[in-house]
């Protein structure tokens, strides 16, 4: 079983202006284990194939993670952000299944270049 350390991005709804709500991304770092380590390429009517991970990562959930599972959006693996497609609760652990590349909002001050 491989070890993992990285950030999990949470989309916290925040009122940015009166009556305007936006998801503000907050990252928290976790240690975990990679239970499954798979990659899938999907061919479609596109120039480039889509890459998906079928990784499963098990983390020990802190109180923030347990109360905020509905806000989890992505996991950082090897410098790239990947969408969380499924979440299983096995207290005290959370099992996160990872899918395709994350293309949503970024944390404040983040840039798109590595």
N, CA and C atoms as an extended XYZ file, in Angstrom:
342
Properties=species:S:1:pos:R:3:atomname:S:1:resname:S:1:resid:I:1 pbc="F F F"
N         0.847       -1.161        0.000 N   UNK     1
C         0.000        0.000        0.000 CA  UNK     1
C         0.902        1.237        0.000 C   UNK     1
N         0.701        2.117       -0.967 N   UNK     2
C         1.497        3.337       -1.092 CA  UNK     2
C         0.971        4.410       -0.141 C   UNK     2
N         1.871        5.261        0.284 N   UNK     3
C         1.506        6.385        1.152 CA  UNK     3
C         1.224        7.615        0.295 C   UNK     3
N         0.394        8.518        0.812 N   UNK     4
C         0.036        9.741        0.104 CA  UNK     4
C         0.029       10.898        1.085 C   UNK     4
N         0.494       12.051        0.620 N   UNK     5
C         0.371       13.294        1.366 CA  UNK     5
C         0.000       14.365        0.367 C   UNK     5
N        -1.042       15.115        0.652 N   UNK     6
C        -1.446       16.161       -0.274 CA  UNK     6
C        -2.599       16.972        0.279 C   UNK     6
N        -3.065       17.870       -0.568 N   UNK     7
C        -4.139       18.782       -0.176 CA  UNK     7
C        -5.483       18.268       -0.670 C   UNK     7
N        -6.488       18.518        0.124 N   UNK     8
C        -7.872       18.294       -0.278 CA  UNK     8
C        -8.513       19.675       -0.337 C   UNK     8
N        -9.171       19.971       -1.452 N   UNK     9
C        -9.818       21.265       -1.636 CA  UNK     9
C       -11.280       21.214       -1.245 C   UNK     9
N       -11.683       22.177       -0.437 N   UNK    10
C       -13.065       22.302        0.016 CA  UNK    10
C       -13.672       23.555       -0.601 C   UNK    10
N       -14.860       23.450       -1.168 N   UNK    11
C       -15.567       24.606       -1.732 CA  UNK    11
C       -16.549       25.118       -0.682 C   UNK    11
N       -16.184       26.209       -0.034 N   UNK    12
C       -17.009       26.786        1.034 CA  UNK    12
C       -17.848       27.918        0.453 C   UNK    12
N       -19.198       27.800        0.464 N   UNK    13
C       -20.028       28.890       -0.047 CA  UNK    13
C       -19.857       30.143        0.817 C   UNK    13
N       -19.514       31.250        0.156 N   UNK    14
C       -19.239       32.497        0.854 CA  UNK    14
C       -19.952       33.640        0.144 C   UNK    14
N       -20.538       34.529        0.920 N   UNK    15
C       -21.201       35.702        0.339 CA  UNK    15
C       -20.116       36.734        0.015 C   UNK    15
N       -19.798       36.899       -1.277 N   UNK    16
C       -18.732       37.810       -1.697 CA  UNK    16
C       -19.215       39.251       -1.774 C   UNK    16
N       -20.461       39.432       -2.142 N   UNK    17
C       -21.133       40.739       -2.144 CA  UNK    17
C       -22.549       40.488       -1.649 C   UNK    17
N       -23.247       41.505       -1.219 N   UNK    18
C       -24.611       41.274       -0.731 CA  UNK    18
C       -25.473       40.551       -1.775 C   UNK    18
N       -25.947       39.377       -1.411 N   UNK    19
C       -26.804       38.595       -2.289 CA  UNK    19
C       -26.067       37.745       -3.314 C   UNK    19
N       -24.720       37.805       -3.351 N   UNK    20
C       -23.933       37.023       -4.310 CA  UNK    20
C       -23.092       36.004       -3.544 C   UNK    20
N       -23.363       34.725       -3.804 N   UNK    21
C       -22.651       33.642       -3.140 CA  UNK    21
C       -21.755       32.946       -4.141 C   UNK    21
N       -20.515       32.689       -3.762 N   UNK    22
C       -19.559       31.975       -4.600 CA  UNK    22
C       -18.837       30.937       -3.753 C   UNK    22
N       -18.357       29.882       -4.421 N   UNK    23
C       -17.553       28.883       -3.732 CA  UNK    23
C       -16.129       29.393       -3.595 C   UNK    23
N       -15.667       29.500       -2.367 N   UNK    24
C       -14.285       29.884       -2.091 CA  UNK    24
C       -13.553       28.608       -1.680 C   UNK    24
N       -12.462       28.307       -2.372 N   UNK    25
C       -11.729       27.065       -2.141 CA  UNK    25
C       -10.740       27.245       -0.997 C   UNK    25
N       -10.809       26.312       -0.046 N   UNK    26
C        -9.847       26.244        1.052 CA  UNK    26
C        -9.187       24.885        0.984 C   UNK    26
N        -7.881       24.838        1.146 N   UNK    27
C        -7.162       23.570        1.110 CA  UNK    27
C        -6.705       23.181        2.505 C   UNK    27
N        -6.737       21.881        2.770 N   UNK    28
C        -6.201       21.323        4.016 CA  UNK    28
C        -5.359       20.111        3.640 C   UNK    28
N        -4.220       19.950        4.294 N   UNK    29
C        -3.309       18.844        3.992 CA  UNK    29
C        -3.612       17.630        4.865 C   UNK    29
N        -3.471       16.455        4.242 N   UNK    30
C        -3.734       15.189        4.928 CA  UNK    30
C        -2.683       14.154        4.538 C   UNK    30
N        -2.508       13.179        5.417 N   UNK    31
C        -1.744       11.984        5.117 CA  UNK    31
C        -2.747       10.879        4.840 C   UNK    31
N        -2.376        9.923        3.991 N   UNK    32
C        -3.288        8.821        3.716 CA  UNK    32
C        -2.586        7.677        3.023 C   UNK    32
N        -3.364        6.681        2.665 N   UNK    33
C        -2.884        5.499        1.954 CA  UNK    33
C        -3.597        5.413        0.618 C   UNK    33
N        -2.864        5.040       -0.427 N   UNK    34
C        -3.481        4.803       -1.737 CA  UNK    34
C        -3.866        3.331       -1.788 C   UNK    34
N        -5.172        3.065       -1.837 N   UNK    35
C        -5.673        1.695       -1.838 CA  UNK    35
C        -5.702        1.113       -3.242 C   UNK    35
N        -6.096        1.917       -4.209 N   UNK    36
C        -6.109        1.519       -5.618 CA  UNK    36
C        -5.310        2.546       -6.385 C   UNK    36
N        -4.541        2.091       -7.362 N   UNK    37
C        -3.698        2.992       -8.133 CA  UNK    37
C        -3.881        2.634       -9.613 C   UNK    37
N        -4.891        3.209      -10.239 N   UNK    38
C        -5.208        2.893      -11.634 CA  UNK    38
C        -5.376        4.168      -12.436 C   UNK    38
N        -5.094        4.051      -13.727 N   UNK    39
C        -5.268        5.175      -14.642 CA  UNK    39
C        -6.081        4.678      -15.835 C   UNK    39
N        -6.958        5.537      -16.353 N   UNK    40
C        -7.798        5.155      -17.487 CA  UNK    40
C        -7.768        6.277      -18.515 C   UNK    40
N        -7.638        5.907      -19.773 N   UNK    41
C        -7.692        6.869      -20.866 CA  UNK    41
C        -8.997        6.651      -21.606 C   UNK    41
N        -9.739        7.741      -21.816 N   UNK    42
C       -11.019        7.650      -22.511 CA  UNK    42
C       -10.915        8.344      -23.857 C   UNK    42
N       -11.105        7.568      -24.903 N   UNK    43
C       -11.102        8.149      -26.241 CA  UNK    43
C       -12.509        8.623      -26.572 C   UNK    43
N       -12.578        9.759      -27.202 N   UNK    44
C       -13.869       10.320      -27.597 CA  UNK    44
C       -13.665       11.034      -28.929 C   UNK    44
N       -14.654       11.787      -29.343 N   UNK    45
C       -14.536       12.540      -30.585 CA  UNK    45
C       -13.780       13.833      -30.339 C   UNK    45
N       -12.629       13.714      -29.720 N   UNK    46
C       -11.798       14.862      -29.399 CA  UNK    46
C       -10.408       14.631      -29.967 C   UNK    46
N        -9.651       15.694      -30.025 N   UNK    47
C        -8.278       15.593      -30.496 CA  UNK    47
C        -7.414       14.836      -29.502 C   UNK    47
N        -7.581       15.151      -28.216 N   UNK    48
C        -6.801       14.506      -27.161 CA  UNK    48
C        -7.702       13.640      -26.301 C   UNK    48
N        -7.165       12.522      -25.824 N   UNK    49
C        -7.911       11.628      -24.946 CA  UNK    49
C        -8.029       12.241      -23.555 C   UNK    49
N        -9.100       11.897      -22.839 N   UNK    50
C        -9.274       12.306      -21.452 CA  UNK    50
C        -8.591       11.276      -20.557 C   UNK    50
N        -7.908       11.748      -19.532 N   UNK    51
C        -7.251       10.864      -18.579 CA  UNK    51
C        -8.018       10.923      -17.269 C   UNK    51
N        -8.307        9.748      -16.717 N   UNK    52
C        -8.970        9.653      -15.418 CA  UNK    52
C        -8.151        8.751      -14.520 C   UNK    52
N        -8.147        9.058      -13.260 N   UNK    53
C        -7.549        8.170      -12.271 CA  UNK    53
C        -8.671        7.411      -11.600 C   UNK    53
N        -8.426        6.185      -11.303 N   UNK    54
C        -9.373        5.412      -10.507 CA  UNK    54
C        -8.745        5.100       -9.161 C   UNK    54
N        -8.006        6.064       -8.641 N   UNK    55
C        -7.353        5.889       -7.347 CA  UNK    55
C        -8.396        5.874       -6.245 C   UNK    55
N        -8.081        5.169       -5.189 N   UNK    56
C        -8.830        5.278       -3.954 CA  UNK    56
C        -7.834        5.644       -2.869 C   UNK    56
N        -8.129        6.721       -2.162 N   UNK    57
C        -7.254        7.201       -1.099 CA  UNK    57
C        -8.010        7.135        0.210 C   UNK    57
N        -7.360        6.571        1.214 N   UNK    58
C        -7.942        6.463        2.542 CA  UNK    58
C        -7.232        7.453        3.454 C   UNK    58
N        -8.005        8.350        4.070 N   UNK    59
C        -7.431        9.308        5.022 CA  UNK    59
C        -8.084        9.114        6.383 C   UNK    59
N        -7.349        9.453        7.434 N   UNK    60
C        -7.949        9.505        8.769 CA  UNK    60
C        -8.611       10.871        8.876 C   UNK    60
N        -9.899       10.865        9.073 N   UNK    61
C       -10.681       12.104        9.043 CA  UNK    61
C       -10.560       12.854       10.361 C   UNK    61
N       -10.260       14.136       10.243 N   UNK    62
C       -10.308       15.008       11.406 CA  UNK    62
C       -11.742       15.533       11.535 C   UNK    62
N       -12.071       16.212       12.627 N   UNK    63
C       -13.447       16.703       12.789 CA  UNK    63
C       -13.909       17.613       11.638 C   UNK    63
N       -12.986       18.434       11.096 N   UNK    64
C       -13.356       19.308        9.975 CA  UNK    64
C       -13.767       18.482        8.755 C   UNK    64
N       -12.999       17.447        8.426 N   UNK    65
C       -13.312       16.600        7.269 CA  UNK    65
C       -14.657       15.901        7.458 C   UNK    65
N       -14.922       15.401        8.646 N   UNK    66
C       -16.187       14.697        8.887 CA  UNK    66
C       -17.399       15.602        8.759 C   UNK    66
N       -17.281       16.855        9.207 N   UNK    67
C       -18.445       17.745        9.123 CA  UNK    67
C       -18.535       18.448        7.765 C   UNK    67
N       -17.495       18.316        6.923 N   UNK    68
C       -17.461       19.047        5.657 CA  UNK    68
C       -17.338       18.135        4.440 C   UNK    68
N       -17.777       16.890        4.541 N   UNK    69
C       -17.610       15.969        3.405 CA  UNK    69
C       -18.359       16.450        2.161 C   UNK    69
N       -19.453       17.158        2.346 N   UNK    70
C       -20.225       17.644        1.202 CA  UNK    70
C       -19.490       18.770        0.473 C   UNK    70
N       -18.474       19.357        1.094 N   UNK    71
C       -17.736       20.465        0.492 CA  UNK    71
C       -16.469       20.017       -0.232 C   UNK    71
N       -16.061       18.749       -0.091 N   UNK    72
C       -14.834       18.254       -0.722 CA  UNK    72
C       -14.983       18.249       -2.237 C   UNK    72
N       -13.988       18.821       -2.928 N   UNK    73
C       -14.053       18.904       -4.387 CA  UNK    73
C       -12.914       18.196       -5.096 C   UNK    73
N       -11.683       18.304       -4.562 N   UNK    74
C       -10.548       17.710       -5.272 CA  UNK    74
C        -9.464       17.254       -4.311 C   UNK    74
N        -8.561       16.438       -4.876 N   UNK    75
C        -7.385       15.934       -4.176 CA  UNK    75
C        -6.178       16.268       -5.036 C   UNK    75
N        -5.082       16.677       -4.411 N   UNK    76
C        -3.854       16.949       -5.147 CA  UNK    76
C        -2.982       15.699       -5.124 C   UNK    76
N        -2.655       15.210       -6.330 N   UNK    77
C        -1.771       14.051       -6.463 CA  UNK    77
C        -0.679       14.428       -7.452 C   UNK    77
N         0.575       14.362       -7.003 N   UNK    78
C         1.745       14.684       -7.824 CA  UNK    78
C         1.612       16.045       -8.508 C   UNK    78
N         1.116       17.026       -7.760 N   UNK    79
C         1.041       18.394       -8.258 CA  UNK    79
C        -0.176       18.728       -9.096 C   UNK    79
N        -1.013       17.753       -9.410 N   UNK    80
C        -2.224       17.998      -10.203 CA  UNK    80
C        -3.452       17.818       -9.315 C   UNK    80
N        -4.515       18.542       -9.663 N   UNK    81
C        -5.767       18.449       -8.910 CA  UNK    81
C        -6.720       17.502       -9.640 C   UNK    81
N        -7.269       16.532       -8.893 N   UNK    82
C        -8.165       15.522       -9.446 CA  UNK    82
C        -9.486       15.554       -8.690 C   UNK    82
N       -10.585       15.439       -9.418 N   UNK    83
C       -11.929       15.521       -8.848 CA  UNK    83
C       -12.243       14.312       -7.967 C   UNK    83
N       -12.860       14.576       -6.828 N   UNK    84
C       -13.362       13.497       -5.972 CA  UNK    84
C       -14.723       13.091       -6.516 C   UNK    84
N       -14.843       11.847       -6.958 N   UNK    85
C       -16.090       11.383       -7.562 CA  UNK    85
C       -16.957       10.594       -6.594 C   UNK    85
N       -16.347       10.040       -5.566 N   UNK    86
C       -17.106        9.230       -4.618 CA  UNK    86
C       -16.425        9.303       -3.261 C   UNK    86
N       -17.216        9.271       -2.211 N   UNK    87
C       -16.686        9.342       -0.861 CA  UNK    87
C       -17.406        8.308       -0.008 C   UNK    87
N       -16.639        7.468        0.648 N   UNK    88
C       -17.206        6.429        1.515 CA  UNK    88
C       -16.734        6.686        2.943 C   UNK    88
N       -17.659        6.633        3.880 N   UNK    89
C       -17.326        6.862        5.285 CA  UNK    89
C       -17.146        5.516        5.968 C   UNK    89
N       -15.935        5.292        6.484 N   UNK    90
C       -15.627        4.116        7.296 CA  UNK    90
C       -14.894        4.637        8.526 C   UNK    90
N       -15.655        5.214        9.457 N   UNK    91
C       -15.044        5.927       10.582 CA  UNK    91
C       -14.005        5.083       11.278 C   UNK    91
N       -12.861        5.637       11.591 N   UNK    92
C       -12.480        7.047       11.531 CA  UNK    92
C       -11.901        7.456       10.169 C   UNK    92
N       -12.044        6.627        9.168 N   UNK    93
C       -11.451        6.912        7.861 CA  UNK    93
C       -12.490        7.367        6.849 C   UNK    93
N       -12.011        8.091        5.842 N   UNK    94
C       -12.796        8.434        4.658 CA  UNK    94
C       -12.069        7.824        3.467 C   UNK    94
N       -12.810        7.142        2.593 N   UNK    95
C       -12.248        6.559        1.381 CA  UNK    95
C       -12.697        7.438        0.216 C   UNK    95
N       -11.736        8.091       -0.444 N   UNK    96
C       -12.020        9.001       -1.549 CA  UNK    96
C       -11.687        8.314       -2.859 C   UNK    96
N       -12.630        8.292       -3.789 N   UNK    97
C       -12.386        7.774       -5.132 CA  UNK    97
C       -12.166        8.968       -6.042 C   UNK    97
N       -11.106        8.884       -6.845 N   UNK    98
C       -10.667       10.003       -7.667 CA  UNK    98
C       -11.024        9.741       -9.120 C   UNK    98
N       -11.464       10.794       -9.830 N   UNK    99
C       -11.839       10.678      -11.233 CA  UNK    99
C       -10.951       11.510      -12.126 C   UNK    99
N       -11.544       12.391      -12.899 N   UNK   100
C       -10.831       13.187      -13.891 CA  UNK   100
C       -10.180       14.423      -13.324 C   UNK   100
N        -9.574       15.188      -14.195 N   UNK   101
C        -8.880       16.416      -13.816 CA  UNK   101
C        -9.892       17.436      -13.306 C   UNK   101
N        -9.531       18.135      -12.240 N   UNK   102
C       -10.387       19.155      -11.633 CA  UNK   102
C       -10.236       20.457      -12.412 C   UNK   102
N       -11.357       21.039      -12.816 N   UNK   103
C       -11.346       22.283      -13.579 CA  UNK   103
C       -12.167       23.383      -12.924 C   UNK   103
N       -12.388       23.289      -11.648 N   UNK   104
C       -13.219       24.277      -10.949 CA  UNK   104
C       -12.422       25.437      -10.416 C   UNK   104
N       -13.026       26.184       -9.492 N   UNK   105
C       -12.346       27.344       -8.916 CA  UNK   105
C       -11.071       26.939       -8.179 C   UNK   105
N       -10.121       27.870       -8.143 N   UNK   106
C        -8.827       27.658       -7.481 CA  UNK   106
C        -8.823       28.368       -6.136 C   UNK   106
N        -7.931       27.941       -5.231 N   UNK   107
C        -7.805       28.669       -3.969 CA  UNK   107
C        -7.286       30.081       -4.207 C   UNK   107
N        -7.591       30.999       -3.333 N   UNK   108
C        -7.128       32.377       -3.459 CA  UNK   108
C        -5.611       32.404       -3.513 C   UNK   108
N        -5.072       33.175       -4.463 N   UNK   109
C        -3.627       33.303       -4.603 CA  UNK   109
C        -2.974       32.181       -5.364 C   UNK   109
N        -3.751       31.198       -5.850 N   UNK   110
C        -3.167       30.085       -6.598 CA  UNK   110
C        -3.017       30.455       -8.060 C   UNK   110
N        -2.039       29.874       -8.697 N   UNK   111
C        -1.872       30.084      -10.141 CA  UNK   111
C        -2.036       28.768      -10.850 C   UNK   111
N        -2.286       28.818      -12.132 N   UNK   112
C        -2.516       27.608      -12.902 CA  UNK   112
C        -1.225       26.950      -13.357 C   UNK   112
N        -0.086       27.572      -13.134 N   UNK   113
C         1.184       26.993      -13.546 CA  UNK   113
C         1.840       26.327      -12.363 C   UNK   113
N         2.484       25.170      -12.568 N   UNK   114
C         3.113       24.467      -11.451 CA  UNK   114
C         4.330       25.197      -10.922 C   UNK   114
